[in-house]
């Protein structure tokens, strides 16, 4: 039983040490926590209504006949 507690204590000490390192450097904190959280929130709200698409409108002439075709269609 003591061996198990020893493992958890060691793990807890490592977690405390790494958390102190993370908080002590603002760039670390920004790159590891704040930026990914911002990207997650930004892209989930951006794609809330589904994938964006353009309406297929033909205007004629060279180069104007391209339109968006979803993958798998």
C-alpha positions in Angstrom: 0.0 0.0 0.0 2.8 2.4 0.8 4.4 1.7 -2.6 1.1 2.9 -4.2 1.0 6.1 -2.1 4.7 6.7 -3.0 3.8 6.6 -6.8 0.9 9.0 -6.3 3.0 11.3 -4.2 5.8 11.4 -6.8 3.2 12.0 -9.6 1.7 14.9 -7.5 5.1 16.4 -7.0 5.9 16.3 -10.7 2.5 17.8 -11.5 3.1 20.7 -9.0 6.6 21.3 -10.4 5.4 21.5 -14.0 2.4 23.7 -13.1 4.8 26.1 -11.4 6.9 26.1 -14.5 3.9 26.7 -16.7 2.6 29.6 -14.7 6.0 31.2 -14.2 6.5 31.8 -17.9 3.7 33.9 -19.6 4.6 32.7 -23.1 4.3 29.1 -21.9 0.9 29.8 -20.4 -0.2 31.5 -23.5 0.9 28.8 -26.0 -0.2 25.8 -23.9 -3.5 27.1 -22.5 -4.8 30.4 -23.8 -4.2 30.1 -27.5 -5.6 26.6 -28.0 -8.6 27.5 -25.9 -9.2 30.6 -28.1 -8.8 28.6 -31.3 -11.2 25.9 -30.0 -13.9 28.5 -29.2 -13.3 30.5 -32.3 -13.6 27.6 -34.7 -16.5 26.0 -33.0 -18.5 29.2 -33.1 -17.5 29.8 -36.7 -18.7 26.3 -37.8 -21.8 26.4 -35.6 -24.2 26.6 -38.6 -22.3 24.0 -40.7 -19.7 24.3 -43.4 -19.6 27.5 -45.4 -20.3 27.2 -49.2 -20.8 29.4 -52.2 -23.8 29.2 -54.4 -23.0 27.9 -57.8 -23.6 30.8 -60.2 -22.4 30.7 -63.7 -21.3 34.0 -65.2 -19.8 32.7 -68.4 -16.4 33.4 -69.9 -13.1 31.8 -69.2 -12.2 31.3 -65.6 -15.7 32.2 -64.3 -17.2 28.7 -64.6 -15.6 27.4 -61.4 -17.9 26.8 -58.4 -17.6 25.0 -55.1 -18.3 21.3 -55.1 -18.4 19.6 -51.7 -16.1 16.6 -51.2 -17.9 13.4 -51.8 -20.6 14.9 -54.0 
